[in-house]
Amino acid sequence: MDAQPMLLAFFQNIGFPEMLIIGVFALLIFGRRLPEVGRSLGKSFVEFKKGLRDTSDEIDDVRNEVKKSLPNKDDLEGNGSNSFNEPKQREAESVH
């Protein structure tokens, strides 16, 4: 592999002459609207990153809620009584 990170397979050997040709084609196709297109592309990219960040925040929140709802390891090993055994003990006490 190259020392440069490979973004996409077809971009690995792109150089200055290729970039120049792409730029000329972009000018020919978009002309005066090129700044508008760049601006909307930038806004789209920002919205995409914001959506990814929101999704990862939601995943972290759910992960933290699940961790809080699980019993601690110390509770399970330390005193012998835990939330799993308490309902059974209460049922046994109420029957006798």
Secondary structure, DSSP 4 states (H G I P E B T S, - for coil): --SS--SSGGGTT--HHHHHHHHHHHHHHHGGGHHHHHHHHHHHHHHHHHHHHHHHHHHHHHHHHHHHHSPPHHHHHSSS--TTTHHHHHHHHHH-
